[in-house]
Amino acid sequence: MDKPISSIMTKSVRTANTEDTLDRLEELLIAHRISSVPIIDAEGKIFGIISAADLLRLHSSGKNLRTLRAWEACTYKPIEVSPATPARDVARLMVKNKIHHIIVAENKSILGFVSSYDFVEKYVLGEDA
């Protein structure tokens, strides 16, 4: 696990805009079979992140996902790491913060995305991350 996180990150990242409705985000998660999506602002910079678990909590609280915007419900300023960050350090960040997704970025631009699933996949396949 001493390799850089760029060696296991997902490079093709789906994003949503701050003004997208949560209804649209839910459709995006389902259509692409993903569990979270980074939220970007009008300049394309990282604003936040929202997960399927966040949407589930909002559903259960009775919130109307057709009227809420991504900026209103996302986790603001998500944890970001550089592509050179050792995978071991990223795994520790995830455990310490009890999160399942981390954005890989430089200069507030998204280069990739890593999830706890990526680590599990490497473990199950017997590959050293």
Order of alpha helices (4+ residues) and beta strands (2+ residues): beta-alpha-beta-beta-alpha-alpha-beta-beta-alpha-beta-beta-alpha
